Amino acid sequence: MTPLAHSARGDTPAQTYREHISGVIEKVKKNLAAMAPYLAEKRLERYKEILYPAAESHDLGKLALENQNVLSGKKRAKRLPIEHRDAGVKYLLKDKLECPEATLVYSHHRPGLPDMPDEKSADDPFRFPTAMDDTEQHLPDYLRIHAKEMNSPLKAADKKAIGLSALEYRMLLSCLGDADYSDTAGESLTGTQPRWEERIQQLDRYIQNLQNRTDQNNERNRLRTLLYQTCRNAETNAAVEYCDSPVGTGKTIAVMAHMFQVAQSHHLRHIFIVLPYTSIISQTVKVLRKAVVLDGENPEEIVAEHHHQADFEDIEHRRLATTWTAPIIVTTAVQFFETLASNLPAKLRKLHQLPGSGILFDEYHAALPVNLMLPAWKWITKLVDQWSCSICMCSATTVKFWEHPAFQKQSPCQAEPLLPPRASKNLNNFEQSRINLHAWHNDVPHFHGAAELAAYLNHYHGSKIVVLDTVQSAAYFAKFLCQHGYDVLHLSTALTPEDRERTIAEVQRRLCPKSNYSKEWTLVATSFVECGLEFSFHYGFCQLRSLQSYVQLGGRIRRNCEKDYEDAALVAFTVTEDNFNCNSIFQDSKSVFKKMISSGEFLGLSVTEAVTEAFRQECMMSGKLSEEICKADRQLKFKTVAQKFRVIDEKSTTVVANSMLAEKLQSGESVSTQELQRGSVNIRKSVLDRLGLPDVELPTLSVTQYDAFLGYMKSLV
């Protein structure tokens, strides 16, 4: 009987052991070859010595007779009766306590990379107790069968083990895991050529067309042109940069022009755009696909859209995983940083795409809570120092956190300004008088419930945006206003990306001066609207959260300096009622913001000075700035790091919300990653339980649990 690696599934025939092992080895070699230009020769050779034996021996235990009986269909079982990793681990370890190649074989399925100190002190390190007897008895047989199938005996590295850093372990597991998963699913590992120089020229043409259609005598348009040209022609030598241009000046596109130049100069593979909120992703992707995709190209293959965790362990869903192979990848800070922190192969499988990439952290001030920034900074600087990445951080509320002593201790790397002082000063001077920042001069009003808040809003006439602290609060208040006869729209991550896009389009239609939409109306939203969305409301109101969030929301008020909006204002408030809940993660920033308001600390401070002072005070309140995560990372405690580095504390699940998409998945039709993401939502475990949904990989919402107004909060408020 020809040994198998995978059994037949539907129309997919069984895969032989020889085919799979050969395929994984070949794909590992391709993954390493793609990283090779960005690695020192000695490191590359060391990685080959680890990965090649791991790739060849990772499925050695599948040659067990009991496993072959299941794989061939002679016996039925949900799982292989003998843990197939144990044989490969035993062979690679020989008499060693640990070696990286054995650790990779041990970790290429769940539970992934372990806490190494604990595993090394176990009775049988890196072994699987239920399979050990079989391995001890039959390993010589498996080696003999392997040699016959592969036409050569299995080889293990004889050199003394050299210690790897935590990031190196994750990168190598990514190479192996992606090769294994891709070969199993029959996927190609190749991406589209970047063609950076052509994309720079395409972006120039796009910007020129925009300028031809706008009034260049308008001060804001003139400053946007200035910013684009400044970034477009900037030097490309700095490895870590920051751009502190104000809201509404076209930072993202301008800095993308710079990143294209950096990518061209340094022969980079990808450009990543890391954003704090999914709402910004949809708009950014839409603009980039118009601006940089060349004739004859598929826009989805050039600008990849990665909304939330589309990483699946189950073999049937691996084809839906986003693997970061496109030239330009737009993703969330949650996805990006939790990938860097992960210990699971399904999530790590895309990490090896990062070496030799440009990474733009747009609106970086909102990317992470303060207590997680320290380990994130450590990983960022490692990507620069050891993996040839180039970094640029953009925000209208720039905080030079890297100058804080704790960050200097972890890494002395300094970020260089992308903008020269004169350009930065001109841009920031224009921003000073655009709207009345109410909190700079007034106390924070407090409301006892939705009715009082709604009554307060009635004093302001025109378009209004109300930003609340949580998805539940926003959905509740939107429903309250709707039930009381108000013209209201709702926007939050409770909606699928496609429904958010429809709502955003309606908001933009109403705000367009040519629409003459004169009704009193309100958009109720969560904080993700604070960044990147081209909104220009007359008035803004936000639940007290943080100084940076407050200033950023100001970018959605009188954004275009409308003459009719000269009394524009932004009001921060507090509200108490059971239906308005608070996000505890912002408790420190909220306390600092409120203290600064009551003490009058804002008087005489610029925005940059104010947010820097707020950051300093938040650092003092948050204690050790997650130094324990940095320590655990140095100690190779992979499981601990993954558990502690959670941007969102709770586990979340991708849930299908579009009924047509659900029908296609249930009928077995082909569904692309983009289609899955656009028709689904990301739901926390506690909310999943409230909805009564099963804890499976792709649960589905019913029509009674989801609609295009309140999203998955429909039945919960």
Protein Blocks (a to p, Z undefined) as FASTA:
>chain_A
ZZdfbdcehjbccddfklmmmmmmmmmmmmmmmmmmmpcfklmmmmmmmmmmmmmmmmmm
mmpmklmmmmnomagcfbdfbdfklmmmmmmnmmafbdfklmmmmmmpcebjadfklmmm
pmbghiafklmmmmmmmmmmmmmmmmmmnopacdddfbdcddddfklmmmmmmmmmmmmm
mmmnopafbdcdfklmlmmmmmmmmmmmmmmmpcfkbmklmmmmmmmmmmmmmcfkbfbd
cdfbdehklmmmmmmmmmmmmmmmnopabdcdddfbfklmmmmmmmmmmmmpcehiafkl
mmccdfbacbdfblklmmmpcehlafbdcddfklmmmmmmpcbfklmmmmmmmgopacdd
ehkllmpcfklmmmmmmmmmmmmmmnopacddddfbdcffklpmklmmmomcdcddfbdf
klmmmmmmmmmmmpccfklmpccdddedjklmmmmmmmpgcjdddddfbfklmmmmmmmm
mmnopacddddfkbcfklmmmmmmmmmmmmpmklopabdcdddddfklmgopacddfbdc
dddfbfklmmmmmmmgoklopaklmmgccdddddddfklccdfklmmmmmmmmmmmmnop
mgopafklmmmmmmmmmmmmnonnommmmmmmmnopaklmmmmmcfblbacddddfbfkl
mmmmmnopacdfklmmmmpccddfklmmmnopacdfbdcddfklgcfklmmmlmmZZ
